Amino acid sequence: MLRLQSSMRWKHTDAIPFRDFIEQHNRKYIMKRQNFFSGHMQLNQSNPLSENLIDYDPILTQCMARWLWLNYKITDYPYHDLNILNIFTDLPQAIYFMRRIMQYFHDILPSESFERINYYLFPLYRCDKINERNLLDDIPGNVRIMEDMTLFPMNKTIDFNDKTNNVYINDPMQILMFNDILGNLSHDLVKYHDVTQQWEQCYIEEETIKNMNERYFDNELDYWCDNTIRQLFDIDFTDQIQRNKNLHNEIFIPTQFIQLLEQLKLYVPDFRLFIIDSPGKKTDTFYSRLRDFLGYTRIGTSKILEPYDNWWVHNCSSEDQEKNINSCITFQPDFNHLEKILTNVSENDTRYGFLKPCEIETLGEFCDKWVDHKLKETKMSVTISQDNNSIPTEFLQKLKLQLDLATKSSLNILHS
């Protein structure tokens, strides 16, 4: 079927952006509400590249707690409490880390300091009928699952100017996102047309929604796709665009990540981010290094993960596209994209500058920097000193192993 690219054509058809198609599909699978004993290790199987964060407990939780507390003492103490909000899709994992972090704070802080910590779990999509009392009974401190609220309503269009739809928190908030968020955020599929020198956005007609061969690209960008492109690629980027051949191919851009930031700015205007996930890796070859030396800009892209990495391809058969599409379609994010978005997003109106500066660290770098100094000295020792008899030998051995493993991890941390 011939697809004309007039500005009115898509308005006369029931076409939706590629990202909306992905989001509609994922909503059936995205919220994981099993209890912890129902097989937590199976929850991340939709992402074969995702590491199990619990393998790095207790070193990760302790380093996170120390980072949270020091940043709180520097920026918000004594005028505000330490407010922690963990956005989640994987409820068992979110509860696990809430328990471990709050227990660590409870063990090391005096009671008057511990009482100033508030920890909330906030669902990306609505996740009701949660037995909050049973799930949180053994967790010390002020903790809550905000099950009646959501960043993205399931059955209505988001109004980014309406504060009555949900919740408004005026106090400073530390936002945590573990490895169950970025991969579940929908992306736009775009390409740069070298003849018209315009960006084009992928659309799918709803009447043929199951047949991805019915997709098409149009230079009529919707608001969110256009906004994301402007955040990622400078206005005066034309020369670099024309010298980057991969821009003529189709690339994924994290549009829903910008929507999430806008929602946070609306409901929690004074916030900082702590994100942990496995980012996409750039291929480092002699050719790529030569292009860097000559001044070419590398343009990254998120990736759709297996088993759906080829499912969306234009020349893929309808039978292959529909086969086994029975789980969440996940992405591997490009952290450099996210960093650029966080530093370029408009209306930078928080007290300390909106999410600036941003820093990307490997898990190994973060743990090495924030691990308890005494335990780090133990790690560097050839043998475990008898002077450390207040700390169980098994714990010290596990800590040393985790610090070694963290240096080999693919996990990165982005924080502001």
Order of alpha helices (4+ residues) and beta strands (2+ residues): beta-alpha-alpha-beta-alpha-alpha-beta-alpha-beta-beta-beta-beta-beta-alpha-alpha-beta-alpha-beta-alpha-beta-alpha-beta-alpha-beta-alpha-alpha-alpha-beta
